[in-house]
Amino acid sequence: MSTEDSKPGRTGKRATINDVARLAGVSKKTVSRVINQSPFVREETRVRVNAVIDELGFVPDPQARGLAFRRSFLVGLIYDNPSPTYVVNMQQGVLDALRGSGFELVVHPCTRGSETLLKDIRTFVERQRLYGVILPPSMSEDESVIALLKELDCPYVRIASVSLDDPGAMVVTNDWVGAAEAAHHLADLGHSRIAMVAGPQGFRSSGVRGKGFRDALAERGVPFDDAYFIQGAYTFESGLEAGRELLAMEPRPTAVFTLNDDMAIGVMQAARQAGLEIPRDLSVVGYDDLPMAARVWPNLTSVRLPVRDMGRMAAEKLLAPMRDMDPATLKQPEVKPSLVVRDSAVALTTPG
């Protein structure tokens, strides 16, 4: 019997995926990817494997295939963030990484305090058969969500202000550093009556940024007065309300640091309504440096957090296993917040 006649499929013996891999000179994983039309296979390899499949008459076991490839080419973005600009920038970064990969993005806004949060996420992941999910703050900080994703065997990458997981599942934003830069800037401008508008209590980023700001003021010998602390909600409206409350104080603060840009613009609006001029009467510094920071007047001094890059980095880590890469070893730049000085904060002209 010739070698040609002894090939599986020619003798009545059913060909296996191992046979296809051996004759095509590739791994079993590569054969599986060709069968499931993965975008991460070179065209010449795809042609060669398909030729062997056709020659052997190989037919994948539908049940086995369903177990081996039970996910779609969909990546989920699960978020609970009140800043629409932040969310849009995050989406753009994820799409940057997905472009040309064959994967698509689906989003799932939710309320972290909802009684049906875990049920809704389970339904979302199972119904869409997600390949994996990306979790920005504050969803990235919820360990019950992480436990659910592990139960569902759904890959994930978390974006958070501090490391909460294995390196391959994390993009760390180092928020403490950015807040410290903002504090040093205002202290160096001569301000001592400095207010802070924080984010929601459930957001770890708010706590980390707040601590970085207080610690850095202490380094400059500037005590922080808790009377000037206002709990915000990362929204324009909460910034507006906080600004009104701060500007009604006696003495009022000479500078305000808000833990995101939406609230900073709210404070600026409150100052205008009170007949004050920024930065002559009140210096304001925000956080995130979203595109709006350079569009408001005066242009907002803000800590730049590369939100779009963060989304891209998270998506690249998520897709790394599909490219036979270790997510923990990806050569990606560290996220380093940096202060962008514009026109909304100036040196104090009178003692304060």
NUTOR-373887 format. One record per residue (C-alpha): residue in three letters; y, x, z. Coordinates in pm, whole numbers, plus 50000, padded with zeros to 5 digits. Last residue first. Example, Ala and Ser with C-alpha at 12.3 -4.5 7.8 and 13.67 -1.06 7.14 Angstrom:
2
ser498945136750714/ala495505123050780/
***
This chain:
352
gly583384960455114/pro586324984355084/thr588394976554777/thr587764987554416/leu583964983954425/ala582455001854129/val581234979753847/ala578404955453771/ser578254930353485/asp579164954253202/arg575994972253096/val573654996353271/val569994993453171/leu567885002553474/ser564355014353403/pro560924999453464/lys558055022853378/val554885007653232/glu552595037153179/pro552095046752817/gln548725037752669/lys545895061252583/leu543045037052647/thr540605051752900/ala540155021353126/pro539554998352830/asp536485018852728/met536195016452352/asp533405002952131/arg535984983651925/met534864950052062/pro534994966252408/ala538714974452353/leu539764938552274/leu540914930552629/lys542584964452675/glu544514959452351/ala545534924452461/ala546914937552791/met548814965452618/arg550414940952373/gly551484917252648/met552964946052848/asp554784958652539/arg556464924652503/val557454924552869/pro558974959352864/leu560624956353208/arg564234966953182/val566154964353508/ser569364945953429/thr573104950453381/leu574164918353209/asn576574918152918/pro579794901053024/trp579234877952858/val575674868152774/arg573864882652474/ala572604916252605/ala570824900252901/met569514872052678/pro567024896052520/leu565134899252853/asp566134928253072/asp563374920653328/tyr565604921353641/gly569224911853706/val572354928953838/val575594910853922/ser578944924754041/leu581444899754179/asp585244897854174/arg586014922353893/pro582534920053737/ile582624891053669/glu585664869353727/leu585804842453992/gly587094806953943/ala584284791254144/gln582744776953828/arg582784811853680/ala580964825453983/ala578344798053966/gln577734806653598/met577204843253686/val574724832953956/gly572774812353701/ile572794841853461/ala571264863153734/met568654836253805/asp567384837453447/asp567514875353453/asn564944880653727/leu564864893454084/thr568554887354137/phe570804914454278/val574214901954387/ala577364922154455/thr580594917854654/pro578984893754897/arg581104865955049/pro582794870555381/glu582604842355452/met579914824755255/ala580694798954984/leu579964824654714/leu576424828754841/glu575634791554836/arg577094786354489/gly575184816254357/ala571934803754507/glu572364770154335/leu573094786353999/gly570204810454042/ser567864781554124/glu569014763853809/phe568544794253589/thr564934797153707/tyr562944824553885/ala562544801154188/gly565064813854439/gln564914822854808/ile568324835254920/phe569014866755124/tyr572644873855211/ala572244864355578/asp569384889255580/asp571974917355585/phe570604948355411/pro571674981055569/val573125007455335/gly572155043055426/arg571325052655071/glu567605054655150/ala567975021155329/leu569235005955004/ala566115019854834/asp563775003755085/arg565524970055057/phe565334969754677/gly561724981554661/lys560754955454918/gly562374927554719/arg560744939054397/val557314939754560/gly557754905754727/ser559054889254411/ser556334904954199/arg553724890554436/phe554804855754329/gly553824828054572/gln557144830054758/pro559064821054445/gly561644846754331/ala564314863954535/val568104861954518/met569514893054688/ala572994897554829/ile574894930154868/arg577694935055114/ser577494973055097/his578814980654749/gly580225015154671/leu579075019054312/asp576375042854441/ala575005014454651/leu574854991654348/his573045017554136/his570665028354413/ala569624992354469/ala569004986154098/glu566925017854073/ala564855006954373/ala564174973554204/gly562784991653901/val560505014254104/trp559054985954314/asp558134966953997/asn555474992253896/thr554234971053600/val550474976553629/val548364965253332/met544904959553471/ala541334951053367/gly540264985653251/pro541925001253556/asp539664981153793/asp541544954853991/leu544684946354189/ser547044974554092/val550674965854168/ser553364945653986/ala550754926153792/ile549314920553446/arg545634911353467/val543094915753187/tyr540134892253151/pro536564890153026/cys534834856453075/asp531444857753247/leu532074821953366/glu531474832553727/lys533734862653671/leu536434839653535/leu536084817253841/ala536354846454084/ile539504858453904/val541044823753933/ser540264822954306/glu541824857554336/asp545214844854223/glu547484874854156/ser547094874953777/met548214838653771/ser551604850253908/pro552094870753703/pro550514874553357/leu546814867053304/ile545224875452970/val541974857952879/gly538694865352705/tyr536484856552408/leu537284820352476/arg534704793352408/gln537654769452359/arg535934741952559/glu534504766152815/val537704785452887/phe539984754952892/thr537584733653097/arg537194761253356/ile540974765753366/asp541494728453428/lys538884727353705/leu540414758053867/leu543924743253866/thr542964707453958/glu544694706954298/ser547774721854134/gly549544749954319/arg549244774354029/thr550764750053785/cys549504755453433/pro550464767153087/his547434774152866/val548074793752550/val545824800352251/leu546014833252062/glu543994841651752/phe541534869651678/gly540784882051326/ser542044916651417/gly544894918451166/arg547524909051424/leu545924906451768/ala547934934751925/asp551324922351804/leu550244886851895/val549844897352258/gly553334912452253/gln554844881352099/gln553174859652363/met554684880452644/asn558134877352488/val557714839552467/val556574837752832/tyr559504858152959/thr561954836752761/pro560414804752900/ser560974816053261/pro559144792253497/asn555924812553490/asp552454798253548/tyr550354814553281/ile546974815053111/leu547034833452779/gly543704827852603/val542174849352333/leu540194831852060/phe537604847051827/ser534994822751959/arg532414828952225/arg528724821752264/phe527544851352068/ala524324864052219/leu523174830452352/gly523964812252030/arg522314839651831/ala519174836752037/gln519024799351974/pro519764802851604/asp517084830051560/pro518564851751288/val516994848850941/phe515984881550773/gly514934877450411/leu514164914350411/glu516224921750100/asp518994897550199/ile519314912550546/val519214947650397/ala522054938850156/asn524004922650441/val523764955050639/arg525024976050349/val527904952550266/arg529054950550630/thr528874988350662/glu531044992950351/glu533494966950485/arg533914984050821/val533004961851113/phe535464949951379/pro536314916551216/ser533114901651358/gln531294879251114/asn528574869051362/ile525804883951149/val527854915351091/arg528504918651464/ser524804914551542/val523934941551290/thr526474964551455/lys524964957951798/lys521504966151664/ser522845000251569/val523175012551213/gly521005030250955/ala520564999550736/leu516765002750748/arg516665007751123/ala519244980651204/val517524954950984/asp514144962551139/asn515604959751489/ile517094925851397/thr513564914551322/ala511674907851001/arg508814882551017/lys505524897250903/gly504384881250580/thr503744915150426/arg506994917650231/gly509134904850513/pro508824936850705/lys508584966250467/ser505044976650379/asp505384967650011/glu508184992749963/thr506235019550148/ser503405014049904/met500005000050000/
***
